[in-house]
Amino acid sequence: MVREKQIIECVPNFSEGRDKDVIKQITDEVERVKGVKLLDVDPGEATNRTVVTFVGEPSVVVEAAFRCVKKAAQLIDMRQHHGAHPRMGATDVCPLIPVAGITLEECAALARQLAERIANELQIPCYCYEAAAKTPGRKNLAVCRKGEYEALPQRMTEAAEAPDYGAREWDEQLVRTGCTAVGARDFLIATNFNLNTTSTRRANAIAFDVREKGRPMREGGSPVGKPMKNEKGEVIMQPGTLKATKAIGWFIDEYGIAQVSMNITDINVTPLHVAFDEVCRCAQNRGIRVTGTEIVGLIPKRTLLEAGTYFLKKQERSTGIPEEDIIKIVIKSMGLDDLKPFNPREKVIEYLLEDANKTPKLIDLTVKEFVDETSRESPAPGGGTISAYMGALGAALGTMVANLSSHKAGWDARWEEFGNWAEKGQAIQAELMVLVDEDTEAFNRIMSAFGLPKGTDEEKAVRSAAIQEATLFATEVPLHTMKASFKVFELCSAMAEEGNPNSVSDAGVGVLAARAAVLGAGLNVKINASGLKDKAVAERLVGEANQLIVLANEAETAIMKVVEAKL
């Protein structure tokens, strides 16, 4: 299985919101790191603070974070800083946030490593907060920033108050840079739910119904009763129905409607679609309808895919459909296009990053362009690429039969059974589509290795090692294609035996495509393995390939008997 690409977001806050040249020098450091996408730069005049947002794979994001912290330390003198927002350093906070393929715990480990590096290499002391906190009390950022910049000289001398990394006496450099809080937190989604009312009071009532904090309990249960207090004199709150949410109601002149404005602080606790449904329920209880949803800022792709899967399951429809189709369901189900057109390519972090780092891919070609490119005199794309594509087509056919079966009249009770098969098929298809381009990349690596200089003995050794490394990769990729394509047999076998009988021929074609993919990729394993100097490795890889070929032939024969019997 191809692992989901790891993507994290970094949102450092710098203690400069007025000097555009300083801000640009800092953000230029982010943009110099290849693979990082700068998403937003938000300076504040009154706060004298700039919030910067960028995303990418973990290693490059952490590098970009380090570089901009370094630049901020060079340009910002905390002795001259005044603003409305709490702060304690040139880079005040620097949180890492999981977006895709990575856990909060992994981000916390990266944050601690980053804090240690900043302390060691830049001599800027660092506190670790939220998920990266080294002590429970420091999970709260306010505890780390207690007393702000002005309290740091005293705190540096107290063991209990000292930073987690880089503690030392107050010196001339610290006077300029202050300290930085480095942390890891969950992704926060800001969203507004549109209402068919102009009443801020009613919007607020719905917000109080759902937000975790809830509303004050009042005497006699009356909305106008006095707030009830406990023995400490604190107002007693009646919690709302949604954990990890904050919400208020307001009226928006631009749209002429009231909204429930909500921050979801942990999408693992309360996913967006759960919040939507609950706001709809509470609004309906008050005679109000939610007409749509406005997403403020950017969101991870999984937020939309989870929502789409949820709404499809409510309809008892297959969830094993293309990603684009799932997102269309979400847009219509939640009214994301209620106020203005909703373009996922502009709102989903992964899509923005993908588009920013886009390189030409075979899978982006039209069918005719792909065929024409294959027919040209260049050796790539070749048999390995075509094998991966045939495997993907076999998976797509099996998935199609599963989806047709899920939606077949009279088979309503089996929608989930076939939907599960369709999901498996989509996963196999996605894995093989990656291999379409990876096989061509493997060939390109070999060509690059052969192009290395060979004028000296050292250059010859480096070149030889590079050729062997590239050849091993070029052998392992088609073996991966064989293994992925072999999964198609299970899918098509189930569809031939249990699926819509009117589509049994499609399951059969899927089987034939899968067999061709396994055997074709096997040829590539063998021809590339012949170039390996390590014969033990070559024999092992070819042995695996031969075993898969035998199994593929057996599976094709068995499944085609079922297909032929049903024609």
C-alpha positions as CSV (number, residue, x, y, z in Angstrom):
1,M,0.0,0.0,0.0
2,V,1.3,3.5,-0.9
3,R,1.5,5.5,2.3
4,E,-0.3,8.8,2.4
5,K,2.1,11.7,2.0
6,Q,2.8,13.4,5.3
7,I,1.9,17.0,5.4
8,I,2.1,19.4,8.3
9,E,1.3,23.1,8.8
10,C,3.4,25.7,10.6
11,V,1.9,29.0,11.9
12,P,4.6,31.0,13.5
13,N,3.7,34.4,15.0
14,F,6.4,37.2,14.7
15,S,6.6,40.3,16.8
16,E,6.4,42.7,13.9
17,G,3.3,43.8,12.2
18,R,4.1,47.2,10.8
19,D,7.4,47.1,8.9
20,K,6.5,45.4,5.6
21,D,10.2,45.0,4.6
22,V,11.0,43.1,7.7
23,I,8.0,40.9,7.3
24,K,8.9,40.1,3.7
25,Q,12.5,39.2,4.6
26,I,11.1,36.7,7.1
27,T,8.6,35.2,4.6
28,D,11.2,35.1,1.9
29,E,13.1,32.6,4.0
30,V,10.0,30.3,4.0
31,E,9.7,30.6,0.2
32,R,13.4,29.7,-0.4
33,V,12.8,26.2,1.0
34,K,11.8,23.9,-1.9
35,G,8.6,22.0,-1.3
36,V,7.1,24.5,1.1
37,K,4.0,26.4,0.2
38,L,3.4,29.8,1.8
39,L,-0.3,30.0,2.3
40,D,-0.9,33.2,4.2
41,V,0.8,36.3,5.7
42,D,-1.5,38.3,8.1
43,P,0.1,41.4,9.7
44,G,-1.6,43.3,12.4
45,E,-1.0,47.0,13.0
46,A,-2.5,47.2,16.5
47,T,-1.0,44.0,17.7
48,N,2.3,44.6,16.0
49,R,2.3,41.0,15.1
50,T,2.3,38.9,11.9
51,V,0.8,35.4,11.6
52,V,2.4,33.4,8.8
53,T,1.1,30.0,7.6
54,F,2.9,27.5,5.4
55,V,2.7,23.8,4.7
56,G,4.6,20.9,3.2
57,E,6.2,17.7,4.2
58,P,7.6,17.6,7.7
59,S,11.3,17.9,7.0
60,V,11.0,20.9,4.7
61,V,8.5,22.7,7.0
62,V,10.7,22.3,10.0
63,E,13.6,23.6,8.0
64,A,11.6,26.6,6.8
65,A,10.5,27.2,10.4
66,F,14.1,27.2,11.6
67,R,15.1,29.7,8.9
68,C,12.4,32.2,9.6
69,V,13.0,32.1,13.3
70,K,16.7,32.8,12.6
71,K,15.8,35.7,10.3
72,A,13.4,37.2,12.8
73,A,16.1,37.1,15.5
74,Q,18.3,39.1,13.2
75,L,15.8,41.7,12.3
76,I,13.5,42.2,15.3
77,D,14.7,43.9,18.5
78,M,12.3,43.1,21.3
79,R,13.5,46.2,23.3
80,Q,11.6,48.3,20.7
81,H,8.5,46.1,20.5
82,H,5.1,47.4,21.7
83,G,1.7,45.9,20.7
84,A,-1.7,44.8,22.0
85,H,-1.0,41.1,21.8
86,P,0.9,39.1,24.5
87,R,4.5,38.2,23.4
88,M,7.8,37.1,24.7
89,G,10.1,36.9,21.7
90,A,10.9,38.0,18.1
91,T,9.3,34.7,17.1
92,D,6.7,34.5,19.8
93,V,5.1,31.1,19.0
94,C,5.8,28.4,16.4
95,P,3.3,25.6,16.4
96,L,3.4,22.5,14.1
97,I,0.0,21.1,13.1
98,P,-0.8,17.7,11.5
99,V,-2.6,17.9,8.2
100,A,-2.3,14.5,6.6
101,G,-0.5,11.2,7.1
102,I,1.0,12.2,10.5
103,T,-0.2,12.2,14.1
104,L,-0.2,14.9,16.7
105,E,2.3,12.9,18.7
106,E,4.7,12.8,15.7
107,C,4.3,16.6,15.3
108,A,5.0,17.0,19.0
109,A,8.3,15.1,18.6
110,L,9.2,17.3,15.7
111,A,8.4,20.4,17.7
112,R,10.7,19.4,20.5
113,Q,13.5,18.6,18.0
114,L,13.0,22.1,16.5
115,A,13.0,23.8,19.9
116,E,16.3,22.1,20.8
117,R,17.8,23.1,17.4
118,I,16.7,26.7,17.8
119,A,18.2,26.8,21.3
120,N,21.5,25.1,20.3
121,E,22.2,26.8,17.0
122,L,20.5,30.2,17.5
123,Q,20.9,30.6,21.2
124,I,17.2,31.4,21.6
125,P,15.7,29.7,24.7
126,C,12.5,27.7,23.9
127,Y,9.5,26.6,25.9
128,C,7.5,23.7,24.6
129,Y,3.7,23.9,24.8
130,E,0.4,22.1,24.1
131,A,1.1,18.6,22.7
132,A,4.9,19.2,22.8
133,A,4.9,20.2,26.4
134,K,7.5,18.4,28.5
135,T,5.6,19.1,31.7
136,P,1.8,19.0,32.1
137,G,1.6,22.6,33.3
138,R,3.1,23.9,30.2
139,K,0.5,22.6,27.9
140,N,-1.2,26.0,28.3
141,L,0.6,28.6,26.3
142,A,-0.3,31.3,28.8
143,V,1.8,29.4,31.4
144,C,4.8,29.4,29.1
145,R,4.4,33.1,28.3
146,K,3.7,34.2,31.9
147,G,4.7,37.8,32.4
148,E,5.6,38.1,28.7
149,Y,9.0,39.5,27.5
150,E,9.3,41.8,30.5
151,A,9.4,38.9,33.0
152,L,12.1,36.8,31.2
153,P,15.1,38.2,33.1
154,Q,13.6,37.0,36.4
155,R,12.4,33.7,34.9
156,M,15.8,32.8,33.4
157,T,17.2,32.6,37.0
158,E,14.5,30.4,38.5
159,A,14.8,26.6,37.9
160,A,11.0,26.1,37.9
161,E,10.5,28.9,35.4
162,A,13.4,28.2,33.1
163,P,12.8,27.3,29.4
164,D,12.9,23.7,28.3
165,Y,15.8,24.3,26.0
166,G,18.6,26.9,26.1
167,A,18.2,28.2,29.7
168,R,21.0,30.7,30.6
169,E,21.5,34.1,32.2
170,W,19.9,37.1,30.7
171,D,22.4,38.5,28.2
172,E,22.7,41.0,25.4
173,Q,21.5,38.6,22.8
174,L,18.5,37.5,24.8
175,V,17.6,41.2,25.3
176,R,17.1,41.4,21.6
177,T,15.5,38.0,20.8
178,G,13.5,37.1,23.9
179,C,12.3,33.5,24.0
180,T,10.1,31.4,21.7
181,A,7.4,28.9,22.4
182,V,7.4,25.9,20.1
183,G,4.5,23.5,20.2
184,A,2.2,21.1,18.4
185,R,-1.6,21.4,18.3
186,D,-4.5,20.0,16.4
187,F,-5.8,21.6,13.3
188,L,-8.4,24.3,14.0
189,I,-11.3,24.8,11.6
190,A,-13.1,28.1,11.5
191,T,-16.6,27.9,9.9
192,N,-19.8,29.8,9.8
193,F,-23.2,28.2,9.5
194,N,-25.7,30.4,7.5
195,L,-29.2,30.8,8.9
196,N,-32.5,31.8,7.3
197,T,-32.9,34.6,9.8
198,T,-31.6,38.0,10.6
199,S,-31.8,37.6,14.3
200,T,-28.5,37.7,16.1
201,R,-30.2,36.7,19.3
202,R,-31.6,33.5,17.8
203,A,-28.2,32.7,16.2
204,N,-26.6,33.2,19.6
205,A,-29.1,30.8,21.2
206,I,-28.2,28.1,18.7
207,A,-24.5,28.8,19.3
208,F,-25.0,28.4,23.1
209,D,-26.9,25.2,22.5
210,V,-23.9,23.6,20.7
211,R,-20.7,25.1,22.0
212,E,-18.8,23.2,24.6
213,K,-18.9,26.0,27.1
214,G,-22.7,26.2,26.8
215,R,-24.7,28.9,28.5
216,P,-25.2,30.2,32.1
217,M,-27.8,28.3,34.1
218,R,-30.5,30.7,35.2
219,E,-32.9,30.8,38.0
220,G,-36.3,29.2,37.3
221,G,-35.0,28.0,33.9
222,S,-36.0,31.3,32.5
223,P,-33.9,32.9,29.7
224,V,-34.2,36.2,31.7
225,G,-33.6,34.7,35.1
226,K,-30.5,35.6,37.2
227,P,-27.4,33.5,36.4
228,M,-26.9,30.8,39.0
229,K,-23.6,30.7,40.9
230,N,-21.8,28.0,42.9
231,E,-20.4,28.4,46.5
232,K,-17.3,30.1,45.0
233,G,-19.4,32.7,43.4
234,E,-18.7,31.3,39.9
235,V,-21.5,31.2,37.3
236,I,-22.7,27.7,36.7
237,M,-22.6,26.7,33.1
238,Q,-24.9,24.3,31.3
239,P,-22.5,22.6,28.7
240,G,-23.4,22.5,25.0
241,T,-23.6,19.4,22.9
242,L,-20.4,19.7,20.9
243,K,-17.0,19.1,22.6
244,A,-14.0,21.0,21.3
245,T,-16.0,23.9,19.9
246,K,-16.4,27.6,20.5
247,A,-19.3,29.5,18.9
248,I,-21.2,32.8,18.9
249,G,-24.0,34.2,16.8
250,W,-23.7,37.3,14.7
251,F,-25.3,39.2,11.8
252,I,-23.3,39.8,8.6
253,D,-24.2,42.9,6.7
254,E,-22.5,41.7,3.5
255,Y,-24.8,38.7,3.3
256,G,-27.8,40.1,5.1
257,I,-28.1,37.0,7.3
258,A,-27.2,35.8,10.8
259,Q,-24.7,33.0,11.2
260,V,-23.5,30.7,13.9
261,S,-19.7,31.3,13.9
262,M,-17.8,28.3,15.2
263,N,-14.2,27.3,15.8
264,I,-13.6,23.6,16.0
265,T,-10.5,23.2,18.0
266,D,-10.1,19.4,17.6
267,I,-11.6,17.8,14.4
268,N,-10.9,14.4,15.8
269,V,-13.4,15.0,18.6
270,T,-15.9,17.0,16.6
271,P,-15.6,16.6,12.8
272,L,-17.0,19.3,10.6
273,H,-20.0,17.2,9.4
274,V,-21.0,16.3,13.0
275,A,-21.0,20.0,13.9
276,F,-23.1,20.8,10.8
277,D,-25.7,18.2,11.6
278,E,-25.9,19.3,15.3
279,V,-26.3,23.0,14.4
280,C,-29.0,21.9,11.9
281,R,-30.8,20.0,14.6
282,C,-30.7,22.8,17.2
283,A,-31.7,25.4,14.6
284,Q,-34.7,23.3,13.6
285,N,-35.7,23.1,17.2
286,R,-35.9,26.9,17.2
287,G,-37.8,27.1,13.9
288,I,-34.7,28.1,11.9
289,R,-33.0,26.4,9.0
290,V,-29.3,26.2,8.2
291,T,-29.0,27.2,4.5
292,G,-25.3,26.6,4.0
293,T,-21.8,26.5,5.4
294,E,-19.0,29.0,5.0
295,I,-15.5,27.7,5.6
296,V,-13.0,30.4,6.7
297,G,-9.5,29.8,5.6
298,L,-8.2,26.3,4.6
299,I,-9.0,22.8,5.6
300,P,-7.3,19.3,5.4
301,K,-8.7,17.1,2.6
302,R,-9.7,14.4,5.1
303,T,-12.3,16.8,6.5
304,L,-14.2,16.8,3.3
305,L,-13.7,13.1,2.5
306,E,-14.9,12.1,6.0
307,A,-18.0,14.3,5.6
308,G,-18.7,13.0,2.1
309,T,-18.5,9.4,3.3
310,Y,-20.8,10.3,6.2
311,F,-23.5,11.7,3.9
312,L,-23.2,8.9,1.4
313,K,-23.7,6.3,4.2
314,K,-26.8,8.2,5.4
315,Q,-28.2,7.8,1.9
316,E,-27.1,4.1,1.9
317,R,-24.9,4.7,-1.1
318,S,-21.5,3.2,-2.0
319,T,-18.5,5.2,-0.6
320,G,-16.1,3.6,-3.1
321,I,-16.4,6.4,-5.6
322,P,-13.7,8.8,-6.9
323,E,-12.5,11.5,-4.5
324,E,-13.9,14.3,-6.7
325,D,-17.4,12.8,-6.5
326,I,-17.2,12.5,-2.8
327,I,-16.3,16.2,-2.5
328,K,-19.2,17.1,-4.7
329,I,-21.6,15.3,-2.3
330,V,-20.1,17.4,0.6
331,I,-20.5,20.7,-1.3
332,K,-24.2,20.0,-1.9
333,S,-24.9,18.4,1.4
334,M,-23.5,21.2,3.5
335,G,-24.3,24.1,1.1
336,L,-20.6,25.1,0.8
337,D,-21.5,27.0,-2.3
338,D,-24.5,28.8,-0.6
339,L,-22.9,32.3,-0.5
340,K,-20.2,32.0,-3.2
341,P,-18.7,29.3,-5.4
342,F,-16.7,26.7,-3.5
343,N,-13.5,25.6,-5.3
344,P,-11.8,22.7,-3.5
345,R,-8.5,23.5,-5.3
346,E,-8.5,26.9,-3.4
347,K,-9.6,25.6,0.0
348,V,-8.0,22.3,0.5
349,I,-4.4,22.4,1.8
350,E,-3.3,19.2,0.0
351,Y,-4.6,20.5,-3.3
352,L,-2.9,23.9,-2.9
353,L,0.4,22.1,-2.1
354,E,-0.1,19.7,-5.0
355,D,-0.7,22.5,-7.5
356,A,2.2,24.6,-6.2
357,N,4.6,21.7,-6.7
358,K,3.0,20.3,-9.7
359,T,5.3,18.4,-12.2
360,P,4.1,16.8,-15.4
361,K,2.7,13.3,-14.8
362,L,1.6,10.6,-17.2
363,I,-1.6,10.1,-15.2
364,D,-2.6,13.7,-16.0
365,L,-2.5,13.0,-19.8
366,T,-5.7,12.3,-21.8
367,V,-6.1,8.7,-23.0
368,K,-4.9,9.7,-26.5
369,E,-2.0,11.6,-25.2
370,F,-0.9,8.7,-23.1
371,V,-1.1,6.3,-26.0
372,D,0.8,8.7,-28.3
373,E,3.5,9.3,-25.6
374,T,3.9,5.5,-25.3
375,S,4.3,5.1,-29.0
376,R,7.2,7.5,-29.4
377,E,10.8,6.5,-29.9
378,S,11.7,7.2,-26.3
379,P,12.0,4.1,-24.1
380,A,9.8,5.5,-21.4
381,P,6.9,5.1,-20.6
382,G,7.4,1.4,-21.3
383,G,6.1,-2.0,-20.3
384,G,6.3,-1.5,-16.6
385,T,4.3,1.7,-16.8
386,I,1.7,0.1,-19.0
387,S,1.5,-2.9,-16.7
388,A,0.7,-0.6,-13.8
389,Y,-2.0,1.1,-15.8
390,M,-3.5,-2.2,-16.9
391,G,-3.7,-3.2,-13.2
392,A,-5.4,0.1,-12.4
393,L,-7.9,-0.5,-15.1
394,G,-8.6,-4.0,-13.8
395,A,-9.2,-2.5,-10.3
396,A,-11.4,0.2,-11.8
397,L,-13.6,-2.4,-13.6
398,G,-14.0,-4.4,-10.4
399,T,-14.9,-1.2,-8.5
400,M,-17.4,-0.4,-11.2
401,V,-19.2,-3.7,-10.8
402,A,-19.2,-3.2,-7.0
403,N,-20.8,0.2,-7.3
404,L,-23.4,-1.0,-9.8
405,S,-24.2,-3.9,-7.5
406,S,-24.5,-1.5,-4.5
407,H,-27.1,0.6,-6.4
408,K,-28.9,-2.3,-8.0
409,A,-32.7,-2.2,-7.6
410,G,-33.8,-4.9,-5.2
411,W,-30.3,-5.2,-3.6
412,D,-30.8,-2.3,-1.2
413,A,-29.9,-4.5,1.8
414,R,-26.5,-5.2,0.3
415,W,-25.4,-1.6,-0.4
416,E,-22.8,-1.6,2.4
417,E,-21.3,-5.0,1.4
418,F,-20.6,-3.8,-2.1
419,G,-19.7,-0.3,-1.0
420,N,-16.9,-1.9,1.1
421,W,-15.6,-3.8,-2.0
422,A,-15.7,-0.5,-4.0
423,E,-13.6,1.2,-1.3
424,K,-11.0,-1.6,-1.5
425,G,-11.1,-1.2,-5.3
426,Q,-10.5,2.5,-5.1
427,A,-7.5,2.0,-2.8
428,I,-6.0,-0.6,-5.2
429,Q,-6.6,1.7,-8.1
430,A,-4.9,4.7,-6.3
431,E,-1.9,2.5,-5.4
432,L,-1.4,1.4,-9.1
433,M,-1.9,5.0,-10.4
434,V,1.1,6.1,-8.4
435,L,3.1,3.2,-9.8
436,V,2.3,4.4,-13.4
437,D,4.6,7.4,-12.9
438,E,6.9,5.7,-10.5
439,D,7.9,3.1,-13.1
440,T,8.9,5.8,-15.5
441,E,10.8,7.6,-12.7
442,A,12.7,4.4,-12.0
443,F,13.9,4.3,-15.7
444,N,14.9,8.0,-15.4
445,R,16.9,7.3,-12.3
446,I,18.9,4.7,-14.2
447,M,19.6,7.1,-17.1
448,S,20.7,9.8,-14.6
449,A,23.1,7.3,-13.0
450,F,24.6,6.3,-16.3
451,G,25.1,10.0,-17.0
452,L,27.3,10.6,-14.0
453,P,31.0,11.5,-14.6
454,K,33.5,8.6,-14.8
455,G,36.9,10.4,-15.2
456,T,38.5,9.3,-12.0
457,D,38.4,6.1,-9.9
458,E,36.4,7.9,-7.3
459,E,33.9,9.1,-9.8
460,K,33.7,5.6,-11.3
461,A,32.9,4.1,-7.9
462,V,30.2,6.7,-7.2
463,R,28.7,6.1,-10.6
464,S,28.7,2.3,-10.2
465,A,27.0,2.6,-6.8
466,A,24.4,4.9,-8.2
467,I,23.7,2.6,-11.1
468,Q,23.2,-0.3,-8.8
469,E,20.9,1.7,-6.5
470,A,18.8,2.8,-9.4
471,T,18.7,-0.7,-10.9
472,L,17.5,-2.1,-7.6
473,F,14.8,0.5,-7.4
474,A,13.8,-0.2,-11.0
475,T,13.5,-3.9,-10.1
476,E,11.5,-3.3,-6.9
477,V,8.9,-0.9,-8.5
478,P,7.5,-3.5,-11.0
479,L,7.5,-6.1,-8.2
480,H,5.3,-3.6,-6.3
481,T,3.1,-3.4,-9.3
482,M,2.8,-7.2,-9.4
483,K,1.8,-7.3,-5.8
484,A,-0.7,-4.4,-6.1
485,S,-2.2,-5.9,-9.3
486,F,-2.6,-9.3,-7.7
487,K,-5.0,-7.7,-5.2
488,V,-7.4,-7.2,-8.2
489,F,-8.2,-10.9,-8.4
490,E,-9.8,-11.0,-5.0
491,L,-12.0,-8.0,-5.9
492,C,-13.0,-9.3,-9.3
493,S,-13.6,-12.8,-8.0
494,A,-16.1,-11.5,-5.5
495,M,-17.8,-9.4,-8.2
496,A,-17.9,-12.4,-10.6
497,E,-19.5,-14.6,-7.9
498,E,-21.7,-12.1,-6.0
499,G,-22.0,-8.9,-8.1
500,N,-24.6,-7.7,-10.5
501,P,-24.8,-10.6,-13.1
502,N,-25.4,-8.2,-15.9
503,S,-21.8,-6.9,-15.3
504,V,-20.0,-10.3,-15.0
505,S,-18.2,-9.7,-18.3
506,D,-16.8,-6.5,-16.8
507,A,-15.4,-8.4,-13.9
508,G,-13.9,-10.9,-16.4
509,V,-12.1,-8.1,-18.3
510,G,-10.8,-6.8,-15.0
511,V,-9.3,-10.3,-14.3
512,L,-7.7,-10.4,-17.7
513,A,-6.2,-6.9,-17.2
514,A,-4.9,-7.9,-13.8
515,R,-3.2,-11.0,-15.2
516,A,-1.6,-9.0,-18.0
517,A,-0.4,-6.5,-15.4
518,V,1.2,-9.2,-13.2
519,L,2.9,-11.0,-16.1
520,G,3.9,-7.8,-17.8
521,A,5.4,-6.3,-14.6
522,G,7.1,-9.6,-14.0
523,L,9.0,-9.3,-17.3
524,N,10.3,-5.9,-16.1
525,V,11.4,-7.4,-12.8
526,K,13.5,-10.0,-14.6
527,I,15.1,-7.7,-17.2
528,N,16.1,-5.2,-14.5
529,A,17.2,-7.8,-12.0
530,S,19.7,-9.1,-14.6
531,G,21.7,-5.8,-14.1
532,L,22.1,-6.3,-10.4
533,K,25.6,-7.3,-9.2
534,D,24.2,-8.8,-6.0
535,K,23.0,-12.1,-7.5
536,A,21.4,-13.2,-4.2
537,V,19.1,-10.2,-4.2
538,A,18.4,-10.6,-7.9
539,E,17.4,-14.3,-7.4
540,R,15.2,-13.4,-4.5
541,L,13.3,-10.7,-6.4
542,V,12.9,-12.9,-9.5
543,G,11.8,-15.7,-7.3
544,E,9.0,-13.6,-5.8
545,A,8.0,-12.5,-9.3
546,N,7.8,-16.1,-10.6
547,Q,5.6,-17.1,-7.6
548,L,3.2,-14.2,-8.3
549,I,3.0,-15.2,-12.0
550,V,2.0,-18.8,-11.1
551,L,-0.6,-17.5,-8.6
552,A,-1.9,-15.0,-11.1
553,N,-2.4,-17.7,-13.8
554,E,-4.2,-19.9,-11.4
555,A,-6.5,-17.1,-10.2
556,E,-7.3,-16.0,-13.7
557,T,-8.2,-19.6,-14.8
558,A,-10.5,-20.1,-11.7
559,I,-12.3,-16.8,-11.9
560,M,-12.8,-17.0,-15.7
561,K,-14.6,-20.3,-15.2
562,V,-17.1,-18.5,-13.0
563,V,-17.4,-15.7,-15.5
564,E,-18.0,-18.0,-18.5
565,A,-20.5,-20.0,-16.5
566,K,-22.6,-16.9,-16.0
567,L,-22.5,-15.6,-19.5
